[in-house]
Amino acid sequence: MATSSRSRMRTRGCRPARLAAGHGHDAPGPARLRPPVPVSRDLFRQISGSFPTGVVVVTTLDPEGAPKGLLTQTFVGLSTEPPLVLISIDTTSRTLSSIQRRREFVLNFLRQGSEDTATRFASKDEDKFRGIPWVPSIVVKGVPVLREASVAYAECVVTQTLEAGDHWIFIASLDGGAVLGGAPLMYYRRMYLAWPEERPAPPLERGA
């Protein structure tokens, strides 16, 4: 009778081989070998700052009808049917409560040459609209539109809100707006940039 390979191994005084650590399907992956390290605030800013964006001024009115505004780079064209947009606002922003109460705002997409306007709305200036021309929106009832400083603007009505970490997220319907033309102002790693050379790009296919 033929002797099995396992029997021969026992006869020779050998033991079945075991997989070395780090090999085979049961080996722990890299994530199991070391505890996760929290991402620092500085690293988070470096990572998120590596994504170039446009520059958007969010404007609204406070309960007394005074204009309020702030700068943001967190804009998303969320849906086309129905048309929805998404922005996020820092919980420490002095404009936040006005947006929460009024539930209407205008997104002003700044053009090249509007760096001073961007810097003003990124500051804690008590009167950010001083010396900056604007016209009242008809769609969202008087909210400032910065036509002269923008390549486009969107008039929005809040539909949903969500508190997320140190920001509030606002989802809003896009109820009006216009494309005014010109080259957009860009922001990258805490620097304003000019729009680069234009090259045609294929449309993003739905369901891709």
Backbone as JSON, one array per atom type, in Angstrom:
{
  "sequence": "MATSSRSRMRTRGCRPARLAAGHGHDAPGPARLRPPVPVSRDLFRQISGSFPTGVVVVTTLDPEGAPKGLLTQTFVGLSTEPPLVLISIDTTSRTLSSIQRRREFVLNFLRQGSEDTATRFASKDEDKFRGIPWVPSIVVKGVPVLREASVAYAECVVTQTLEAGDHWIFIASLDGGAVLGGAPLMYYRRMYLAWPEERPAPPLERGA",
  "N": [[0.86, -1.19, 0.0], [0.5, 2.2, -0.79], [2.21, 4.8, 0.84], [0.95, 7.7, 2.39], [1.67, 11.2, 1.66], [1.64, 12.75, 3.94], [2.07, 10.83, 5.91], [4.65, 10.02, 5.24], [6.01, 12.35, 5.85], [5.76, 12.4, 8.61], [7.12, 10.08, 9.24], [9.69, 10.76, 8.56], [10.25, 12.56, 10.46], [9.47, 15.14, 10.04], [7.69, 18.27, 10.15], [4.53, 19.63, 9.11], [4.79, 22.35, 6.88], [4.49, 25.82, 7.77], [2.88, 28.88, 6.85], [4.85, 31.72, 6.37], [4.94, 34.69, 8.35], [3.16, 37.45, 7.07], [2.67, 36.44, 4.58], [0.43, 34.81, 2.33], [-3.18, 34.19, 2.48], [-4.26, 34.64, 4.99], [-2.69, 36.42, 6.24], [-2.01, 39.36, 8.13], [-2.93, 42.62, 6.95], [-1.26, 45.74, 6.01], [-2.65, 47.75, 7.41], [-3.35, 46.51, 9.75], [-1.04, 46.12, 11.09], [-0.11, 48.39, 12.26], [-1.28, 51.0, 14.39], [-3.91, 53.31, 13.48], [-3.05, 56.63, 12.49], [-4.04, 59.78, 13.55], [-5.15, 62.29, 11.28], [-3.61, 65.36, 11.01], [-4.64, 68.79, 11.52], [-3.17, 70.53, 9.94], [-2.13, 68.83, 7.94], [-4.52, 67.98, 6.76], [-5.38, 70.41, 5.64], [-3.33, 70.81, 3.8], [-3.72, 68.66, 2.07], [-6.4, 69.05, 1.11], [-6.0, 71.56, 0.06], [-4.56, 71.01, -2.18], [-6.22, 70.66, -4.24], [-7.3, 72.49, -6.87], [-9.6, 75.22, -7.05], [-12.5, 77.17, -8.01], [-13.38, 80.56, -7.05], [-15.72, 81.61, -4.77], [-18.15, 83.87, -3.7], [-20.47, 83.98, -1.19], [-23.54, 85.45, -0.74], [-26.04, 87.1, 1.26], [-28.9, 88.26, 3.2], [-29.27, 89.82, 6.39], [-31.57, 89.52, 9.25], [-32.43, 92.18, 9.52], [-32.22, 93.16, 7.02], [-29.73, 93.92, 6.12], [-26.82, 93.6, 4.03], [-24.91, 90.59, 3.88], [-21.98, 88.5, 3.72], [-19.58, 86.01, 2.6], [-16.48, 84.3, 1.8], [-16.02, 81.27, -0.03], [-14.74, 78.03, -0.97], [-15.99, 75.7, -1.19], [-18.02, 74.53, -3.14], [-20.49, 72.71, -4.86], [-21.94, 71.51, -7.78], [-24.68, 69.88, -7.48], [-26.91, 68.42, -8.52], [-28.69, 67.99, -11.61], [-31.31, 67.51, -12.31], [-33.68, 67.61, -10.07], [-32.34, 71.02, -10.39], [-29.77, 71.39, -8.19], [-27.57, 72.69, -5.69], [-24.62, 72.6, -3.59], [-23.14, 73.87, -0.66], [-20.7, 74.61, 1.92], [-20.41, 75.98, 5.19], [-18.36, 77.46, 7.62], [-18.71, 76.89, 11.11], [-18.04, 79.03, 12.72], [-18.5, 81.28, 11.27], [-19.7, 84.59, 10.79], [-21.68, 85.07, 9.05], [-23.2, 82.85, 8.92], [-25.56, 82.49, 10.59], [-27.35, 84.24, 9.38], [-27.8, 83.07, 6.87], [-28.96, 80.7, 7.73], [-31.34, 81.64, 8.86], [-32.61, 83.19, 6.84], [-32.56, 81.5, 4.62], [-31.98, 81.76, 1.97], [-29.7, 82.55, -0.64], [-27.06, 83.99, -2.69], [-24.77, 82.77, -5.02], [-21.76, 83.95, -6.05], [-19.6, 83.71, -8.59], [-16.38, 84.45, -8.84], [-14.48, 86.58, -11.06], [-11.34, 86.84, -12.89], [-9.15, 89.36, -11.69], [-10.64, 90.14, -9.59], [-9.46, 89.84, -7.15], [-9.12, 91.51, -4.88], [-11.73, 91.81, -4.01], [-12.29, 89.17, -3.3], [-10.46, 88.83, -1.19], [-11.48, 90.67, 0.65], [-13.98, 89.53, 1.34], [-13.11, 87.24, 2.51], [-12.19, 88.09, 4.89], [-12.58, 89.41, 8.3], [-13.84, 91.8, 8.2], [-16.03, 94.36, 9.22], [-17.71, 95.7, 7.48], [-18.09, 94.43, 4.72], [-19.09, 95.02, 2.23], [-18.42, 97.57, 1.58], [-17.72, 99.97, -0.78], [-17.94, 98.14, -2.83], [-19.6, 97.37, -5.73], [-22.99, 96.3, -6.15], [-26.04, 94.61, -7.09], [-29.53, 94.19, -6.3], [-30.98, 90.97, -6.03], [-33.72, 89.74, -7.91], [-35.0, 87.31, -7.86], [-34.38, 86.05, -5.39], [-35.23, 87.99, -3.66], [-33.85, 90.62, -3.09], [-31.28, 89.91, -2.22], [-27.75, 90.44, -2.38], [-26.14, 90.7, -5.57], [-23.1, 90.29, -7.1], [-22.41, 91.45, -9.77], [-20.48, 92.83, -11.35], [-18.09, 91.75, -10.52], [-18.09, 89.11, -11.18], [-18.1, 85.97, -13.04], [-20.3, 84.48, -13.32], [-23.48, 83.93, -11.69], [-25.56, 82.48, -9.14], [-28.83, 82.08, -7.99], [-30.25, 81.05, -5.05], [-32.27, 78.81, -3.05], [-32.56, 77.46, 0.11], [-32.93, 74.01, 0.76], [-32.22, 71.81, 2.31], [-30.38, 71.17, 5.33], [-27.36, 70.34, 7.09], [-25.4, 69.52, 9.85], [-21.97, 69.1, 9.95], [-19.17, 68.07, 11.37], [-16.99, 70.75, 11.84], [-18.44, 72.43, 10.23], [-21.41, 73.68, 8.53], [-23.55, 72.16, 6.22], [-25.23, 73.13, 3.3], [-27.84, 72.4, 1.19], [-29.31, 73.48, -1.76], [-31.92, 74.67, -3.91], [-31.47, 75.73, -7.25], [-32.7, 78.54, -8.33], [-32.5, 80.65, -10.06], [-30.33, 82.8, -12.06], [-27.32, 83.7, -13.92], [-25.0, 83.59, -16.68], [-22.2, 85.5, -17.08], [-19.82, 85.79, -18.41], [-16.24, 85.97, -19.21], [-13.01, 85.31, -17.63], [-12.5, 82.93, -15.06], [-11.58, 83.42, -11.59], [-9.08, 81.64, -9.85], [-8.18, 79.38, -7.14], [-5.54, 78.08, -5.26], [-3.69, 76.24, -3.03], [-3.65, 78.33, -1.09], [-3.27, 80.54, -2.7], [-4.11, 82.96, -5.21], [-4.91, 82.3, -8.58], [-4.46, 82.69, -12.13], [-6.68, 81.82, -14.79], [-5.76, 78.99, -16.66], [-4.45, 78.02, -19.95], [-7.02, 77.27, -22.25], [-8.45, 74.13, -23.04], [-10.28, 71.88, -25.03], [-12.55, 69.58, -23.52], [-13.99, 66.34, -23.09], [-17.49, 65.77, -22.39], [-18.64, 64.75, -19.13], [-19.91, 61.61, -18.86], [-23.13, 60.54, -17.95], [-23.62, 58.18, -15.41], [-21.16, 57.05, -15.69]],
  "CA": [[0.0, 0.0, 0.0], [1.31, 3.42, -0.87], [2.17, 5.62, 2.04], [0.57, 9.08, 2.07], [2.75, 12.18, 1.84], [1.62, 13.18, 5.35], [2.71, 9.76, 6.68], [6.08, 10.07, 4.98], [6.56, 13.48, 6.59], [5.86, 12.0, 10.01], [8.16, 9.06, 9.34], [10.99, 11.4, 8.47], [10.41, 13.49, 11.56], [9.23, 16.51, 9.57], [6.4, 18.86, 10.48], [3.96, 20.38, 7.99], [5.28, 23.73, 6.82], [3.54, 26.89, 8.03], [3.14, 30.09, 6.07], [5.58, 32.75, 7.11], [4.16, 35.91, 8.62], [3.18, 38.41, 5.97], [2.4, 35.76, 3.32], [-0.78, 34.0, 2.33], [-4.44, 34.9, 2.57], [-4.62, 34.97, 6.35], [-1.71, 37.35, 6.81], [-2.57, 40.69, 8.38], [-2.52, 43.66, 6.03], [-0.51, 46.84, 6.62], [-3.47, 48.52, 8.35], [-3.43, 45.79, 11.02], [0.27, 46.05, 11.71], [0.15, 49.61, 13.01], [-2.52, 51.71, 14.69], [-4.13, 54.48, 12.62], [-2.54, 57.9, 13.0], [-4.99, 60.84, 13.21], [-4.69, 63.3, 10.33], [-3.53, 66.66, 11.66], [-5.33, 69.9, 10.85], [-2.28, 71.06, 8.91], [-2.09, 67.88, 6.82], [-5.81, 68.06, 6.08], [-5.39, 71.62, 4.81], [-2.41, 70.6, 2.68], [-4.35, 67.74, 1.12], [-7.54, 69.7, 0.47], [-5.49, 72.69, -0.7], [-3.94, 70.53, -3.42], [-7.27, 70.6, -5.26], [-7.61, 73.86, -7.27], [-11.02, 75.5, -7.14], [-12.91, 78.53, -8.28], [-13.56, 81.39, -5.86], [-17.14, 81.9, -4.7], [-18.64, 84.69, -2.61], [-21.86, 83.7, -0.83], [-24.17, 86.65, -0.19], [-27.41, 86.96, 1.77], [-29.33, 89.41, 3.99], [-29.59, 89.48, 7.77], [-32.99, 89.78, 9.55], [-32.73, 93.6, 9.36], [-32.08, 93.5, 5.61], [-28.36, 94.35, 5.8], [-26.12, 92.57, 3.26], [-23.89, 89.78, 4.53], [-21.32, 87.64, 2.75], [-18.31, 85.36, 2.95], [-15.81, 83.57, 0.72], [-15.95, 79.82, 0.13], [-14.33, 77.21, -2.12], [-16.72, 74.43, -1.12], [-19.23, 74.56, -3.96], [-20.71, 71.52, -5.68], [-23.15, 71.42, -8.57], [-25.05, 68.58, -6.95], [-27.89, 67.7, -9.33], [-29.26, 68.77, -12.71], [-32.75, 67.27, -12.32], [-33.8, 69.07, -10.19], [-31.06, 71.72, -10.21], [-29.41, 71.57, -6.78], [-26.17, 73.0, -5.4], [-24.21, 72.35, -2.21], [-22.04, 74.66, -0.12], [-20.52, 74.42, 3.36], [-20.04, 77.21, 5.89], [-17.73, 77.25, 8.92], [-19.61, 77.19, 12.23], [-17.66, 80.29, 13.34], [-18.78, 82.39, 10.36], [-20.72, 85.53, 11.24], [-22.75, 85.07, 8.04], [-23.93, 81.58, 9.03], [-26.91, 82.62, 11.16], [-28.21, 84.93, 8.41], [-28.2, 82.07, 5.88], [-29.87, 79.76, 8.39], [-32.64, 82.27, 9.08], [-33.25, 83.62, 5.6], [-32.66, 80.32, 3.76], [-31.75, 82.19, 0.59], [-28.38, 83.14, -0.86], [-26.57, 84.07, -4.06], [-23.38, 82.35, -5.24], [-21.1, 84.82, -7.01], [-18.37, 83.07, -9.04], [-15.56, 85.62, -9.14], [-13.68, 86.63, -12.27], [-9.97, 87.34, -12.74], [-9.14, 90.78, -11.4], [-11.47, 90.38, -8.4], [-8.73, 89.35, -5.97], [-9.39, 92.36, -3.72], [-13.07, 91.45, -3.53], [-12.16, 87.88, -2.63], [-9.78, 89.03, 0.09], [-12.41, 91.37, 1.55], [-15.01, 88.62, 1.85], [-12.45, 86.23, 3.33], [-11.76, 88.74, 6.12], [-13.59, 89.67, 9.33], [-14.25, 93.2, 8.05], [-17.42, 94.58, 9.63], [-18.48, 96.19, 6.33], [-17.45, 93.81, 3.56], [-19.64, 95.55, 0.98], [-17.98, 98.95, 1.41], [-17.04, 100.26, -2.03], [-18.12, 97.05, -3.8], [-20.91, 97.51, -6.36], [-23.85, 95.13, -6.23], [-27.44, 94.86, -7.42], [-30.38, 93.24, -5.58], [-31.6, 89.88, -6.79], [-35.18, 89.72, -7.98], [-35.46, 85.94, -7.57], [-34.3, 85.79, -3.95], [-35.74, 89.15, -2.94], [-32.95, 91.65, -2.59], [-29.94, 89.42, -1.85], [-26.78, 91.08, -3.27], [-25.49, 90.04, -6.7], [-21.87, 91.01, -7.45], [-22.32, 91.25, -11.22], [-19.24, 93.37, -11.93], [-16.94, 90.97, -10.08], [-18.37, 87.68, -11.35], [-18.3, 85.37, -14.36], [-21.65, 83.92, -13.27], [-24.05, 83.92, -10.35], [-26.67, 81.54, -8.96], [-29.76, 82.49, -6.94], [-30.53, 79.75, -4.43], [-33.17, 78.68, -1.9], [-32.13, 76.3, 0.88], [-33.89, 72.91, 0.9], [-31.77, 70.91, 3.37], [-29.16, 71.55, 6.05], [-26.75, 69.24, 7.84], [-24.19, 69.87, 10.58], [-20.93, 68.1, 9.68], [-17.91, 68.51, 11.96], [-16.95, 72.18, 12.15], [-19.14, 73.15, 9.17], [-22.79, 73.38, 8.17], [-23.76, 71.91, 4.8], [-26.5, 73.62, 2.78], [-28.28, 71.99, -0.15], [-30.27, 74.5, -2.17], [-32.38, 74.66, -5.29], [-30.99, 76.84, -8.05], [-33.94, 79.09, -8.87], [-32.22, 81.69, -11.04], [-28.91, 83.09, -12.23], [-26.89, 84.08, -15.27], [-23.59, 83.51, -17.04], [-21.83, 86.84, -17.5], [-18.63, 85.73, -19.25], [-14.95, 86.33, -18.63], [-12.18, 84.21, -17.12], [-12.71, 82.8, -13.61], [-10.47, 83.48, -10.64], [-8.81, 80.33, -9.28], [-7.52, 79.36, -5.83], [-4.75, 76.85, -5.12], [-2.69, 76.3, -1.96], [-3.69, 79.67, -0.48], [-2.83, 81.55, -3.67], [-4.99, 83.2, -6.34], [-4.28, 81.93, -9.85], [-5.16, 83.02, -13.36], [-7.18, 80.67, -15.54], [-4.74, 78.56, -17.62], [-4.86, 77.85, -21.34], [-8.22, 76.44, -22.4], [-8.4, 72.98, -23.94], [-11.57, 71.18, -25.03], [-12.62, 68.33, -22.75], [-15.25, 65.64, -23.34], [-18.43, 65.85, -21.27], [-18.71, 63.61, -18.23], [-21.1, 60.84, -19.19], [-23.93, 60.14, -16.8], [-23.52, 56.76, -15.14], [-19.81, 56.55, -15.96]],
  "C": [[0.89, 1.23, 0.0], [1.14, 4.23, 0.39], [1.86, 7.06, 1.65], [1.73, 10.01, 2.32], [2.81, 12.65, 3.28], [2.31, 12.15, 6.22], [4.21, 9.79, 6.48], [6.74, 11.2, 5.74], [6.74, 13.13, 8.05], [7.0, 10.99, 10.2], [9.54, 9.68, 9.36], [11.23, 12.4, 9.61], [10.19, 14.93, 11.16], [7.86, 16.97, 10.03], [5.85, 19.59, 9.25], [4.42, 21.83, 8.03], [4.16, 24.72, 7.11], [3.92, 28.12, 7.21], [3.86, 31.11, 6.93], [4.69, 33.97, 7.29], [4.31, 36.87, 7.45], [2.92, 37.77, 4.63], [1.1, 34.98, 3.46], [-2.02, 34.83, 2.6], [-4.78, 35.34, 3.98], [-3.66, 35.97, 6.99], [-2.34, 38.71, 7.05], [-2.04, 41.7, 7.38], [-1.8, 44.77, 6.76], [-1.31, 47.6, 7.66], [-3.55, 47.84, 9.71], [-2.1, 45.79, 11.77], [0.6, 47.3, 12.51], [-1.16, 50.34, 13.26], [-2.68, 52.92, 13.77], [-3.62, 55.75, 13.29], [-3.52, 59.0, 12.6], [-4.37, 61.85, 12.25], [-4.71, 64.66, 11.03], [-4.29, 67.71, 10.85], [-4.48, 70.44, 9.7], [-2.21, 70.14, 7.7], [-3.4, 67.9, 6.05], [-5.85, 69.27, 5.15], [-4.46, 71.48, 3.61], [-3.04, 69.71, 1.62], [-5.48, 68.42, 0.37], [-7.1, 70.89, -0.37], [-4.81, 72.3, -1.99], [-4.95, 70.4, -4.55], [-7.63, 72.03, -5.65], [-9.11, 74.05, -7.44], [-11.25, 76.9, -7.7], [-13.07, 79.28, -6.96], [-15.0, 81.9, -5.85], [-17.43, 82.78, -3.48], [-20.12, 84.37, -2.41], [-22.44, 84.95, -0.19], [-25.59, 86.35, 0.26], [-27.78, 88.25, 2.49], [-29.6, 88.95, 5.42], [-31.05, 89.83, 8.06], [-33.39, 91.25, 9.4], [-32.6, 94.06, 7.91], [-30.7, 94.0, 5.22], [-27.64, 93.24, 5.04], [-25.03, 91.89, 4.07], [-23.24, 88.89, 3.48], [-20.03, 87.05, 3.27], [-17.76, 84.65, 1.72], [-15.83, 82.08, 1.0], [-15.37, 79.2, -1.13], [-15.11, 75.9, -2.16], [-18.06, 74.58, -1.82], [-19.3, 73.28, -4.78], [-22.01, 71.72, -6.47], [-23.71, 70.02, -8.37], [-25.95, 67.77, -7.88], [-28.38, 68.61, -10.45], [-30.77, 68.63, -12.78], [-33.2, 66.74, -10.95], [-32.45, 69.75, -9.99], [-30.8, 72.02, -8.74], [-27.92, 71.88, -6.67], [-25.9, 72.71, -3.93], [-23.06, 73.27, -1.85], [-21.87, 74.27, 1.35], [-19.97, 75.69, 3.96], [-19.47, 76.85, 7.26], [-18.68, 77.67, 10.04], [-19.27, 78.52, 12.91], [-17.98, 81.5, 12.47], [-19.89, 83.28, 10.9], [-21.85, 85.67, 10.22], [-23.66, 83.86, 8.19], [-25.36, 81.77, 9.51], [-27.86, 83.31, 10.19], [-28.69, 83.97, 7.32], [-29.2, 81.1, 6.49], [-31.26, 80.34, 8.57], [-33.35, 82.6, 7.78], [-33.48, 82.46, 4.65], [-32.64, 80.68, 2.27], [-30.35, 82.77, 0.49], [-28.09, 83.2, -2.35], [-25.11, 83.61, -4.07], [-22.81, 83.21, -6.36], [-19.74, 84.21, -7.37], [-17.44, 84.15, -9.59], [-14.73, 85.45, -10.4], [-12.25, 87.05, -11.93], [-10.01, 88.85, -12.55], [-9.95, 91.13, -10.17], [-10.79, 89.89, -7.12], [-9.02, 90.19, -4.73], [-10.77, 92.07, -3.14], [-13.02, 90.14, -2.77], [-11.53, 88.04, -1.25], [-10.69, 89.72, 1.1], [-13.4, 90.39, 2.16], [-14.42, 87.44, 2.62], [-12.05, 86.78, 4.7], [-12.91, 88.85, 7.12], [-14.02, 91.13, 9.32], [-15.72, 93.34, 8.42], [-18.3, 95.03, 8.47], [-17.83, 95.68, 5.05], [-17.92, 94.4, 2.24], [-19.21, 96.99, 0.71], [-17.19, 99.12, 0.11], [-17.18, 99.18, -3.09], [-19.51, 97.15, -4.42], [-21.69, 96.2, -6.39], [-25.26, 95.56, -6.6], [-28.29, 93.83, -6.67], [-30.97, 92.18, -6.5], [-33.11, 90.02, -6.77], [-35.71, 88.37, -7.52], [-35.45, 85.66, -6.08], [-34.4, 87.1, -3.16], [-34.7, 90.02, -2.26], [-31.56, 91.2, -2.18], [-28.92, 89.97, -2.85], [-26.23, 90.15, -4.37], [-24.28, 90.88, -7.1], [-21.59, 90.85, -8.94], [-20.98, 91.69, -11.78], [-18.01, 92.54, -11.59], [-17.02, 89.5, -10.46], [-18.43, 87.26, -12.81], [-19.69, 84.76, -14.47], [-22.17, 84.06, -11.85], [-25.25, 82.98, -10.33], [-27.51, 81.98, -7.77], [-30.41, 81.23, -6.35], [-31.46, 79.86, -3.23], [-32.84, 77.38, -1.18], [-33.26, 75.27, 0.99], [-33.53, 71.96, 2.03], [-30.52, 71.48, 4.03], [-28.66, 70.36, 6.85], [-25.5, 69.76, 8.54], [-23.17, 68.74, 10.4], [-19.6, 68.61, 10.23], [-17.97, 69.97, 12.33], [-17.59, 73.03, 11.05], [-20.63, 72.79, 9.14], [-22.86, 73.21, 6.66], [-25.15, 72.4, 4.42], [-26.71, 73.05, 1.38], [-29.4, 72.94, -0.54], [-30.69, 74.29, -3.61], [-31.86, 75.9, -6.0], [-32.2, 77.4, -8.8], [-33.73, 80.19, -9.9], [-30.72, 81.9, -11.15], [-28.6, 83.47, -13.66], [-25.4, 83.83, -15.42], [-23.21, 84.85, -17.65], [-20.6, 86.88, -18.39], [-17.37, 86.19, -18.55], [-14.22, 85.1, -18.13], [-12.32, 84.13, -15.6], [-11.42, 82.98, -12.82], [-10.32, 82.11, -10.0], [-8.08, 80.46, -7.96], [-6.83, 78.01, -5.67], [-3.67, 77.06, -4.07], [-2.51, 77.72, -1.43], [-3.13, 80.75, -1.41], [-3.91, 81.7, -4.74], [-4.23, 82.91, -7.63], [-5.12, 82.42, -11.01], [-5.6, 81.74, -14.05], [-6.15, 80.26, -16.6], [-5.29, 78.48, -19.04], [-6.05, 76.9, -21.44], [-7.98, 75.32, -23.4], [-9.73, 72.26, -23.88], [-11.49, 69.88, -24.24], [-13.96, 67.66, -23.03], [-16.18, 65.78, -22.15], [-18.37, 64.59, -20.42], [-20.01, 62.87, -18.48], [-21.83, 60.4, -17.93], [-23.87, 58.63, -16.64], [-22.15, 56.18, -15.38], [-19.2, 55.92, -14.72]]
}
